[in-house]
Amino acid sequence: MTAPLVSLVIAYYNEEDYLPAMLASLLAQTDRRFRLILVDNMSTDASTARARALLDGTGIAAEWLREPRKGQLFALMAGTAVADTPYVGTLDADTHYPPDFVANALR
C-alpha cells in the first residue's frame, strides 16, 4: 500500500443522511493516496456508526476523533492537528466528490 499524501479532514454533526454518500464518493476515487480524519462534533444520531460500517474493510486509512467543543471550526482544528501527511484538505460531509477529486488536487 502506498503511503498517503493527503489527509482529508471531515468534520460532521448529525450527518447520518449525508455522510454515507459522501464517503462512497471518496471510496470511488481514482487516486487513493489519502487518509481520512473523521471528527464527530458530538452528533446525537447514528452518523459515526453508519460511517464506520461503510468504511470497514475498504482498506482506506481512517482515524476517528470526537470534538466536544461545539462548532465546525473546533472540529476542523482537531482534525488538522493530527494530520501527518504533506498535504491536508478539509471536506464537507454533505458533498459528493467526483472520482478524480484527489488526483486533481494532488496534481
C-alpha positions as CSV (number, residue, x, y, z in Angstrom):
1,M,0.0,0.0,0.0
2,T,1.3,3.5,-0.9
3,A,1.8,5.9,1.9
4,P,-1.0,8.6,2.0
5,L,0.0,12.0,0.6
6,V,-3.1,13.9,1.8
7,S,-5.1,13.8,5.0
8,L,-8.8,14.6,4.3
9,V,-10.4,16.1,7.4
10,I,-14.2,15.7,7.6
11,A,-16.0,17.4,10.5
12,Y,-19.6,16.4,11.0
13,Y,-22.5,16.8,13.3
14,N,-25.7,14.8,12.8
15,E,-24.9,13.9,9.1
16,E,-26.2,10.3,9.0
17,D,-28.3,11.1,6.0
18,Y,-25.4,12.6,4.0
19,L,-22.2,11.2,5.3
20,P,-22.5,7.7,3.7
21,A,-23.0,9.1,0.2
22,M,-20.0,11.5,0.7
23,L,-17.8,8.6,1.9
24,A,-19.0,6.5,-1.0
25,S,-17.7,9.2,-3.4
26,L,-14.3,9.1,-1.7
27,L,-14.2,5.3,-2.0
28,A,-14.6,5.8,-5.8
29,Q,-11.5,7.9,-6.1
30,T,-9.1,7.0,-8.8
31,D,-6.2,8.1,-6.6
32,R,-6.4,6.6,-3.2
33,R,-3.2,8.1,-1.7
34,F,-5.2,9.7,1.1
35,R,-6.2,9.0,4.7
36,L,-9.4,10.2,6.3
37,I,-9.7,12.0,9.6
38,L,-13.3,12.0,10.7
39,V,-14.2,14.3,13.5
40,D,-17.6,13.9,15.2
41,N,-18.7,17.2,16.7
42,M,-20.9,15.5,19.3
43,S,-23.5,14.0,17.0
44,T,-26.7,12.7,18.6
45,D,-27.6,10.5,15.6
46,A,-26.0,7.4,14.0
47,S,-23.5,9.3,11.8
48,T,-20.4,7.6,13.2
49,A,-21.9,4.1,13.2
50,R,-23.1,4.4,9.6
51,A,-19.7,5.8,8.5
52,R,-17.7,3.1,10.3
53,A,-19.9,0.4,8.8
54,L,-19.3,1.9,5.3
55,L,-15.5,2.2,5.7
56,D,-14.9,-1.1,7.5
57,G,-12.9,-3.4,5.3
58,T,-12.3,-0.9,2.5
59,G,-8.5,-0.5,3.1
60,I,-8.9,3.2,3.5
61,A,-6.9,4.5,6.5
62,A,-9.3,6.3,8.8
63,E,-8.8,8.0,12.2
64,W,-11.9,8.8,14.3
65,L,-11.9,11.7,16.6
66,R,-14.6,13.3,18.8
67,E,-14.6,17.0,19.4
68,P,-16.6,18.2,22.5
69,R,-16.4,21.9,21.7
70,K,-19.4,22.9,19.5
71,G,-18.7,24.3,16.1
72,Q,-17.2,23.2,12.8
73,L,-14.1,25.3,13.3
74,F,-13.2,23.4,16.5
75,A,-13.7,20.1,14.8
76,L,-11.6,21.1,11.8
77,M,-8.8,22.3,14.1
78,A,-8.8,19.0,16.0
79,G,-8.6,17.1,12.7
80,T,-5.9,19.1,11.2
81,A,-3.8,18.9,14.4
82,V,-3.4,15.2,13.9
83,A,-2.7,15.3,10.2
84,D,0.7,13.9,9.4
85,T,0.8,14.0,5.6
86,P,2.4,16.5,3.3
87,Y,-1.0,17.9,2.3
88,V,-4.2,18.4,4.2
89,G,-7.7,19.1,2.8
90,T,-11.0,19.8,4.6
91,L,-14.2,18.3,3.1
92,D,-17.9,18.8,3.7
93,A,-19.9,15.8,5.0
94,D,-22.8,16.6,2.7
95,T,-20.9,17.0,-0.6
96,H,-20.3,14.4,-3.3
97,Y,-16.7,14.5,-4.8
98,P,-16.0,13.4,-8.4
99,P,-13.8,10.3,-8.8
100,D,-10.8,12.4,-9.9
101,F,-11.1,14.9,-7.0
102,V,-8.0,13.6,-5.1
103,A,-6.0,13.0,-8.3
104,N,-6.7,16.6,-9.5
105,A,-5.9,18.1,-6.0
106,L,-2.5,16.2,-5.9
107,R,-1.7,17.2,-9.5
